[in-house]
Amino acid sequence: MPDPMPDPMSDPMSALMSDPTAAGETAVFDLIVIVRVPDPADAGPVADALRRMRPLCLAEDGCVSWEAYRSDADPLRFVLVERWASRAHWEAHGEGAAIQQVYLPEILPRVEREVHPSTPLSSAPLESRTTGESPAMNTRHTRPRIAVVGGRPAPVHGARELGIDVTLVHTEGQFDRAEAEAHCVSVLTCDITDTAALLELLRPLHEAQPFDRILTTTELSAVPVGEVNEKLGLPGTPPEVSRIIQDKALTRQALDRHGLSPVRHRRVHSAAEAVAFLEEVGDRIVLKPGQGAGSLHINVVSDAEGAARAVREIEEFGYGGVLAEEYLEGPVVSVEAFSHQGRHVVLGVSEYRVNEHFVEWECSVPSDAAQPDLAELHRVTAGVLDAVGLTDGPSHSEFVLTPAGPRLLETHNRLSGAGIPEMVHRATGWDPARLFMTVPLGIDRLPETAPEPKRGAAIRFLDAAPGRITAITGAEELPVPVRRVPAGERAPHMIPYLKDFAADDAGAVIGKHVGDEVSAMDSLLSSDRGYVFATAPTRAEAVRRCEALADGITFHVAPA
C-alpha cells in the first residue's frame, strides 16, 4: 500500500517507488505487508480498521485481491496480501479512500511494518486458473458481493457507485425492474418467503462466486433468509431471532423477562377470552393479528360485540392468531436504529399522524413530541433489541409516549416503510438504506452516538373519498417537481420515485388516474393515491409545507 512515510525496516517501498522497473509497469504487482502492533491496546482498533479497508480496496480499479490476516500465534501481528493489476494501479491506490480515510489516520500511527513487493513462485502467476484471463481482466469477483432479498423499495440505490455487486432476489410484480437493474448486477425472481426456493436459487450462485452477505429487509423473508445463511455458512440474524420479532406475543414475553416496557397482553383464542381480558383491563383494549405490519386489522374495542367482531375478522385474516393488549394513550413515534455487533445507534425518531384505522398518513422527522422522552427512548430501544436478540442490521420500533413513559407497540428487524428512511436521511445526513448494504461489509461505520438532526423532513400520503376518480386537479400548479405513475400501472410500493428527488427539497407523486377506483385508506397497502414530501429548517415547517402541497391536489370522486 502506498505510504508517504519511510518504513523503519529499510523502506523497500521507497526503493520501489524510485525504480519504475522494479516491479514492471505492466506486470501484475504483488505486495505483502507484515504489520506488528507494539501496544496490545491498539490491536483491536487496527483489526477493525483493516476489516473496513478490505471492501474499499476491492472496490478500487485494478485491485485483483486484498486480504488481511491476523496471526493465531501472535495476535499483535497482521499480514496483508495484495495483488494489483499493475504498479500504476497500486500507485493510484494511495489516493483512494482506503489509504486516505482509514490507513493513514487509524493504522499507520499504531504499527510497525515491513513492506515486501513479492513474486509468486507458482509457474503461472499471471493467469487466472479458472478463466485463463489475466488478473487485470478478472477483477469483478473481488468486489464485495451481496444478495438482497426483497424490499419495497429494494434498498440497492447507489450500490454500483459504492463498488458493491448486488444480486436482487424479489417477487415478480413487487419491484420496479428498471429501477433495480440500474443498481444491481443481476435481478432474479422466486418465492422470497420460501427457504427451499431461495436456497435452490442462491446456493449455486454462492458456490460459483461466494456472496459476502445475503440480506433482507422484507418481513416475511427474514426467517427464510436466516435459514439460508445458516445452510450456506454466512453471517446474519438467526431465524429464531426473527421469529421472536415477528410474533408480537413472543416479543412481549421477551420484554417481560427483561422488565422492559410493561404492557398487559394475552393471546386469545375466542371472543369470550377477549371479553375476559377486556373486563380485566377495563375501558378499551386492542385486538390485532399476532403477526404482520401495515396497520392491518387493528381493532380498538370496548364491548363484547366489538370484541366478537374483531376476533372473527382477525381469525379470517389468519395471520398469527389474535393478540389482546391494553390500549395505550399518547402520541405515536417510531425509532429508526441500526445495530452492528451488538451496538445499537438511533438514527432518527419520527412522529406520526394516523387516521381512524391507525394508518400513518403522515410521518415527520425529528419528532418534537419525543423530545421530553428522547433519552428514555434511546435506552428502551437498545433494551428492546437486546431482549429480542437482535445484534445487527436495521430496526424499526414504534412506541406510544404514555404518561408513564414510552411503551413499545412493536419492533421489526427491517427498514421502515412509508419513506421514513429517506426522511431520516434528509434530516440527519445518515441514510439507513445505504447503511443496510455498507455496514455489514465494513465500508461505512455507524456513528458513535445518535446523529443530531440538521433540519426537518416530512412525507404525507394523499387521500381521497372512496369511489371512481373523475378528475385530478391542482398538480400542475404546484411549485415543486411532480411525477405521475403511468396510466394503467400500479406502483410496486408506496413511495415510487422518492430517490429520484434527491436534489429537490420538496416534490409530489400522483399514483392514480381518471377512471381508477379508490378505496378507504384502511391500511398502508391502500395508501396508493400518491404522496408529497418536503424538507425545511424544522420539522414543523416541513409539515406545513406538506400540508400546503397536499391541499393543492384534489381528487374528484364519484361515489361507488
C-alpha positions in Angstrom: 0.0 0.0 0.0 1.4 3.4 -0.9 2.9 5.2 2.1 4.4 8.6 2.3 6.4 7.8 5.5 9.6 5.8 5.3 9.5 2.3 6.6 11.7 1.6 9.6 12.7 -1.8 8.0 15.0 -0.3 5.2 12.0 1.1 3.4 11.7 -1.2 0.3 8.6 0.7 -0.6 10.6 3.9 -1.2 13.2 1.9 -3.2 10.4 0.5 -5.4 8.9 4.0 -5.9 12.2 5.3 -7.1 12.8 2.5 -9.6 10.0 2.3 -12.2 11.2 -1.0 -13.5 11.4 -2.7 -10.1 8.0 -4.3 -10.4 7.3 -3.6 -14.0 4.9 -1.0 -15.3 2.5 -3.6 -16.9 3.1 -6.8 -14.9 0.7 -7.7 -12.1 2.0 -6.2 -8.8 2.0 -8.4 -5.7 2.7 -6.9 -2.3 3.0 -8.4 1.2 3.0 -6.2 4.3 3.8 -7.5 7.7 2.4 -5.4 10.5 3.2 -5.5 14.2 1.2 -3.6 16.8 3.5 -2.6 19.7 0.7 -1.7 22.1 -1.8 -4.5 22.8 -4.5 -1.9 23.4 -4.2 -0.9 19.7 -4.7 -4.4 18.3 -8.5 -4.3 18.3 -8.7 -0.9 16.6 -6.1 -1.9 14.0 -8.0 -5.2 13.3 -11.3 -3.2 12.9 -9.7 -0.7 10.6 -8.2 -3.4 8.4 -11.6 -5.1 8.1 -13.0 -1.8 6.9 -10.2 -1.3 4.4 -10.9 -4.5 2.6 -14.1 -3.6 0.7 -12.7 -0.1 0.0 -9.6 -1.7 -1.6 -11.5 -4.3 -3.5 -13.8 -1.6 -5.0 -10.8 0.3 -6.5 -9.8 0.0 -10.1 -7.2 -2.7 -10.7 -7.4 -4.4 -7.3 -7.3 -8.1 -8.1 -7.3 -9.2 -4.5 -6.7 -7.8 -1.0 -6.8 -9.7 2.3 -5.7 -9.0 5.8 -4.7 -11.9 8.1 -4.2 -11.9 11.9 -1.8 -14.4 13.3 -3.3 -17.1 15.6 0.1 -17.5 17.3 0.7 -13.8 17.8 -2.4 -11.6 17.8 -0.3 -8.5 17.6 0.9 -9.4 14.2 -1.0 -9.0 10.9 -0.1 -9.9 7.3 -1.6 -8.0 4.3 -1.6 -9.8 1.0 -2.4 -7.6 -2.0 -2.4 -8.1 -5.8 -2.9 -5.2 -8.2 -3.3 -5.4 -11.9 -0.3 -3.1 -12.4 2.1 -1.0 -10.4 0.3 2.1 -11.7 -3.0 0.8 -10.2 -1.2 0.3 -6.9 0.2 3.9 -7.0 -3.3 5.3 -7.7 -4.4 3.3 -4.6 -2.5 5.7 -2.5 -5.1 8.4 -3.2 -8.1 6.2 -2.5 -10.4 6.2 0.4 -8.8 3.1 2.0 -5.5 4.8 2.4 -6.6 8.4 3.0 -9.5 7.7 5.3 -8.5 4.5 7.1 -4.9 3.5 6.8 -3.1 6.8 7.3 -5.2 8.2 10.2 -6.1 4.9 12.0 -3.5 2.3 11.3 -0.1 3.9 10.5 0.3 5.7 13.8 -0.2 2.5 15.7 2.0 0.0 13.9 5.5 -1.0 12.8 5.7 -2.8 9.4 7.8 -4.5 6.8 6.8 -3.9 3.1 7.7 -6.6 0.7 7.0 -6.3 -3.1 6.9 -10.0 -4.0 6.9 -12.5 -6.8 4.9 -15.7 -6.6 6.7 -19.0 -7.0 3.9 -20.6 -9.0 4.6 -21.4 -12.6 1.8 -19.3 -14.0 1.4 -16.3 -11.6 -0.2 -14.0 -14.1 -3.1 -16.3 -15.2 -6.4 -17.0 -13.7 -6.6 -20.7 -13.1 -10.3 -20.7 -13.6 -10.8 -18.4 -16.6 -7.4 -18.1 -18.3 -7.8 -14.3 -18.2 -5.2 -12.0 -16.8 -6.0 -10.7 -13.3 -6.4 -7.3 -14.7 -9.4 -8.6 -16.7 -10.8 -10.8 -14.0 -11.5 -8.5 -11.1 -15.2 -8.4 -10.7 -15.3 -11.3 -8.3 -13.1 -9.5 -5.8 -15.6 -6.7 -5.3 -17.9 -7.1 -2.3 -20.8 -9.3 -3.4 -24.2 -9.5 -1.7 -27.7 -10.8 -2.4 -30.5 -8.6 -1.3 -33.9 -10.4 -0.9 -37.0 -8.2 -1.3 -37.6 -4.7 -0.1 -40.3 -2.3 -1.1 -38.4 -0.3 -2.4 -35.4 -2.6 -2.6 -32.5 -0.9 -0.7 -30.0 -1.1 -3.5 -29.7 2.5 -4.6 -26.1 3.6 -5.3 -24.6 0.0 -5.0 -22.6 0.3 -8.2 -21.1 3.6 -7.1 -20.2 2.0 -3.8 -18.4 -0.8 -5.6 -20.8 -3.4 -4.4 -22.1 -6.2 -6.7 -25.7 -6.8 -5.8 -27.9 -9.7 -6.9 -31.5 -8.7 -6.1 -34.0 -11.5 -5.5 -37.6 -10.4 -5.5 -41.2 -11.4 -6.2 -42.3 -10.6 -9.7 -44.5 -7.5 -9.8 -43.4 -6.2 -6.4 -40.5 -4.1 -7.5 -39.5 -1.7 -10.3 -37.3 -3.8 -12.5 -35.8 -0.8 -14.4 -35.0 0.9 -11.1 -33.4 -2.2 -9.7 -31.4 -3.0 -12.8 -29.7 0.4 -12.6 -28.1 -0.6 -9.4 -27.7 -4.4 -9.5 -25.6 -6.8 -11.5 -28.5 -9.2 -11.7 -32.2 -9.4 -10.8 -33.8 -12.7 -10.1 -37.3 -13.8 -9.0 -38.7 -16.6 -6.9 -40.9 -17.0 -3.8 -38.9 -14.9 -1.4 -40.9 -16.3 1.6 -39.8 -19.9 0.9 -36.5 -21.2 2.3 -36.2 -24.0 -0.2 -36.9 -21.7 -3.2 -34.3 -19.2 -2.0 -31.7 -21.9 -1.4 -32.3 -23.5 -4.7 -31.7 -20.2 -6.4 -28.8 -18.9 -4.3 -26.8 -21.9 -3.4 -25.3 -22.5 -7.0 -24.6 -18.8 -7.3 -22.8 -18.8 -3.9 -20.8 -21.9 -4.8 -19.7 -20.4 -8.1 -18.9 -17.0 -6.7 -19.4 -16.6 -3.0 -21.6 -13.9 -1.5 -20.2 -11.9 1.4 -23.7 -11.4 2.8 -27.3 -12.3 2.0 -29.5 -9.6 3.4 -33.2 -8.8 3.6 -35.4 -6.0 4.8 -38.7 -7.8 4.0 -40.6 -9.1 7.0 -41.8 -12.3 5.5 -38.3 -13.1 4.2 -36.4 -12.6 7.5 -36.8 -16.2 8.7 -36.1 -17.9 5.3 -33.0 -15.7 4.7 -31.8 -16.6 8.2 -32.2 -20.2 7.4 -30.4 -19.8 4.0 -27.5 -18.0 5.7 -27.2 -20.9 8.2 -27.1 -23.5 5.5 -24.5 -21.6 3.4 -22.4 -20.7 6.5 -22.9 -16.9 6.1 -23.3 -14.5 9.0 -26.7 -12.9 9.6 -29.6 -12.7 12.0 -30.6 -16.2 13.3 -34.0 -17.3 12.2 -35.1 -17.8 15.8 -34.5 -14.1 16.5 -36.7 -13.1 13.5 -39.4 -15.5 14.8 -39.4 -13.7 18.2 -39.6 -10.3 16.5 -42.4 -11.3 14.1 -44.5 -12.9 16.8 -45.8 -10.0 18.8 -46.7 -12.2 21.8 -43.1 -13.6 21.9 -41.8 -10.1 21.7 -43.9 -9.1 24.7 -42.7 -12.1 26.6 -39.1 -11.3 25.9 -39.7 -7.7 27.2 -41.4 -9.1 30.3 -38.4 -11.3 31.1 -36.2 -8.2 30.9 -38.5 -5.9 32.8 -39.0 -3.6 29.8 -41.9 -1.6 28.5 -44.7 -3.2 30.6 -47.9 -3.7 28.6 -50.7 -6.0 29.6 -51.2 -8.6 26.9 -52.6 -12.0 26.2 -53.1 -14.4 23.3 -56.8 -15.1 22.9 -58.5 -17.9 21.1 -62.1 -16.8 21.2 -64.4 -13.9 21.7 -65.1 -15.0 25.2 -61.4 -14.9 26.1 -61.1 -11.4 24.5 -64.1 -10.2 26.6 -62.5 -11.7 29.7 -59.3 -9.7 29.0 -61.4 -6.5 28.4 -63.1 -7.0 31.8 -59.7 -7.3 33.5 -58.2 -4.3 31.8 -61.3 -2.1 31.7 -62.2 0.7 29.3 -60.6 -0.3 26.0 -58.3 -2.9 24.6 -56.6 -3.5 21.2 -57.2 -6.7 19.3 -54.8 -7.3 16.5 -53.1 -10.1 14.5 -50.2 -11.8 16.3 -48.0 -11.1 13.3 -48.0 -8.6 10.5 -47.5 -5.0 9.7 -49.0 -2.2 7.7 -51.8 -1.3 10.2 -53.8 -4.3 9.1 -56.8 -5.4 11.2 -56.0 -3.4 14.3 -59.2 -3.0 16.3 -59.9 -0.9 19.4 -62.8 -2.5 21.3 -64.7 -1.5 24.4 -67.6 -4.0 24.4 -68.4 -7.7 23.8 -69.9 -7.1 20.4 -66.8 -5.3 19.2 -64.6 -8.0 20.6 -66.5 -10.7 18.8 -66.4 -8.8 15.5 -62.7 -8.2 15.8 -61.8 -11.7 16.8 -63.8 -13.1 13.8 -62.1 -10.6 11.4 -58.6 -11.4 12.6 -59.2 -15.2 12.5 -60.4 -14.9 9.0 -57.2 -12.9 8.2 -55.4 -15.9 9.6 -52.0 -14.3 10.4 -50.6 -15.3 13.7 -53.7 -15.7 15.8 -55.2 -12.9 18.0 -53.2 -10.8 20.4 -55.0 -8.7 23.0 -53.3 -5.7 24.6 -54.2 -2.8 26.8 -54.9 0.4 24.9 -52.1 2.9 25.2 -52.9 6.6 25.2 -50.5 9.1 23.8 -48.6 10.2 20.6 -47.1 7.5 18.4 -43.5 7.8 17.3 -41.1 5.4 15.6 -37.4 4.9 16.3 -35.1 4.0 13.3 -32.0 2.4 14.6 -29.1 0.4 13.2 -27.1 -2.3 15.0 -23.7 -3.7 14.4 -22.1 -6.4 16.5 -24.5 -5.7 19.4 -24.0 -1.9 19.4 -27.3 0.0 18.7 -27.4 3.5 17.4 -30.6 5.5 17.0 -30.5 7.3 13.6 -33.8 9.2 13.9 -37.1 9.5 15.7 -40.2 10.3 13.7 -43.7 11.1 14.7 -46.9 10.0 13.0 -50.4 11.3 12.3 -52.8 8.4 12.0 -56.4 8.0 10.9 -59.2 6.1 12.5 -57.7 2.9 11.0 -54.3 3.6 12.6 -52.8 4.2 9.2 -49.8 6.5 9.4 -50.7 9.0 6.7 -48.0 11.5 7.7 -44.5 10.9 9.1 -42.1 13.6 10.1 -38.6 13.9 11.4 -37.3 14.7 14.0 -40.2 14.2 16.4 -41.0 17.2 18.6 -43.4 15.1 20.7 -40.5 12.8 21.6 -38.1 15.4 22.9 -39.0 15.1 26.6 -38.6 11.3 26.3 -35.7 11.2 23.9 -33.1 9.8 26.3 -35.5 7.1 27.6 -36.5 6.2 24.0 -32.8 5.6 23.2 -32.4 3.5 26.3 -35.5 1.5 25.9 -34.9 0.9 22.1 -31.5 -0.6 22.9 -33.1 -2.7 25.7 -35.8 -4.0 23.3 -33.2 -5.0 20.7 -31.1 -6.8 23.3 -34.2 -8.5 24.7 -35.2 -10.0 21.4 -31.6 -10.9 20.5 -31.0 -8.5 17.5 -27.4 -7.6 17.1 -27.0 -6.5 13.5 -28.9 -4.6 10.9 -31.7 -2.0 10.7 -34.7 -1.9 13.1 -37.9 0.0 13.1 -39.6 0.3 16.5 -42.9 2.0 17.2 -43.7 3.5 20.7 -46.6 5.2 22.3 -45.5 8.1 24.6 -47.8 7.4 27.5 -47.8 9.4 30.8 -45.9 6.5 32.4 -43.2 6.7 29.7 -42.5 5.2 26.3 -44.3 1.8 25.7 -43.4 -0.4 22.7 -46.1 -1.1 20.2 -44.0 -3.4 18.1 -40.5 -3.8 16.6 -39.2 -5.1 13.3 -35.8 -6.1 12.1 -36.1 -4.2 8.8 -36.1 -0.7 7.4 -39.3 1.2 7.9 -41.7 1.6 5.0 -43.6 4.9 4.2 -40.4 6.7 3.2 -39.2 7.2 6.7 -35.6 6.1 6.0 -35.3 8.8 3.3 -36.8 11.4 5.7 -34.2 10.4 8.3 -31.5 10.7 5.6 -32.8 14.2 4.7 -32.9 15.3 8.4 -29.6 13.8 9.6 -27.4 13.1 6.6 -27.3 9.4 7.5 -29.0 7.1 5.1 -30.4 3.9 6.7 -30.8 2.3 3.3 -27.1 2.8 2.4 -26.0 1.5 5.8 -28.1 -1.6 5.2 -25.5 -2.5 2.5 -22.3 -0.9 3.7 -22.1 -1.6 7.4 -22.1 -5.4 7.2 -19.3 -5.1 4.5 -17.2 -2.7 6.6 -17.5 0.1 4.1 -19.2 2.5 6.5 -19.1 2.7 10.3 -22.0 3.5 12.4 -21.7 6.9 14.2 -20.5 6.6 17.8 -23.6 8.4 19.0 -27.1 9.2 17.6 -26.7 11.9 14.9 -28.1 15.3 15.6 -30.9 16.3 13.1 -29.8 19.3 11.0 -33.3 20.1 9.6 -36.8 18.7 9.3 -38.4 16.4 6.8 -41.9 15.1 6.3 -43.9 12.9 3.9 -47.7 12.8 3.6 -49.8 10.4 1.7 -52.7 11.8 -0.4 -56.2 10.8 0.4 -59.5 10.7 -1.5 -63.0 9.6 -0.8 -63.8 6.1 -1.9 -65.2 5.8 -5.4 -64.2 6.3 -9.0 -61.9 9.2 -9.8 -63.4 11.7 -12.4 -60.7 14.3 -12.3 -57.4 15.2 -10.6 -56.7 18.9 -10.4 -54.1 21.3 -9.0 -50.9 19.2 -9.5 -49.8 21.3 -12.5 -49.8 24.4 -10.4 -47.6 23.1 -7.6 -44.3 25.0 -7.3 -42.4 21.7 -7.0 -41.5 18.8 -9.3 -44.4 16.4 -9.9 -44.2 12.9 -11.2 -47.0 10.5 -12.1 -47.2 6.8 -12.2 -48.0 5.8 -15.8 -51.7 5.2 -16.6 -52.6 1.6 -16.4 -49.8 0.8 -14.0 -49.8 0.4 -10.2 -46.6 1.4 -8.4 -44.9 -1.7 -6.8 -44.6 0.2 -3.5 -45.8 3.2 -1.6 -43.0 5.6 -2.5 -42.2 5.4 -6.2 -39.6 7.8 -7.5 -38.6 9.1 -4.0 -34.9 8.5 -4.5 -35.2 10.4 -7.8 -36.0 13.6 -5.9 -32.5 13.6 -4.2 -31.7 17.1 -5.5 -35.1 18.5 -4.6 -36.3 19.8 -1.2 -39.9 19.0 -2.0 -41.9 17.1 -4.5 -45.1 15.3 -5.3 -46.1 11.9 -6.9 -49.6 11.2 -8.3 -50.3 7.5 -8.2 -53.8 7.4 -9.7 -55.6 8.4 -12.9 -59.0 9.4 -14.0 -61.2 6.3 -14.1 -59.3 4.5 -11.3 -61.2 3.2 -8.3 -60.0 4.1 -4.8 -61.0 2.5 -1.5 -60.9 3.8 2.1 -57.3 4.2 3.5 -57.7 1.4 5.9 -54.1 0.1 5.7 -50.8 1.2 4.4 -51.4 -1.0 1.4 -54.2 1.3 0.3 -52.0 4.4 0.5 -51.5 4.4 -3.2 -53.0 7.8 -4.3 -49.6 9.4 -4.2 -47.6 11.4 -1.7 -45.9 14.8 -1.1 -42.7 15.4 0.8 -40.8 18.4 2.0 -37.7 19.4 3.8 -37.3 22.6 5.8 -35.3 24.1 8.6 -37.6 22.5 11.2 -40.0 19.5 11.3 -43.0 21.8 11.8 -42.1 23.8 8.7 -41.7 20.7 6.7 -45.1 19.5 7.9 -46.7 22.8 7.0 -45.2 22.7 3.5 -46.5 19.2 3.0 -50.0 20.3 4.1 -49.9 23.1 1.5 -48.8 20.8 -1.3 -51.4 18.2 -0.4 -54.1 20.8 -0.2 -53.2 21.9 -3.7 -54.1 18.5 -5.2 -57.7 17.5 -5.4 -59.1 14.1 -6.4 -62.7 14.5 -7.7 -64.5 11.2 -7.0 -67.9 9.8 -7.9 -69.2 7.6 -5.1 -69.2 4.0 -5.9 
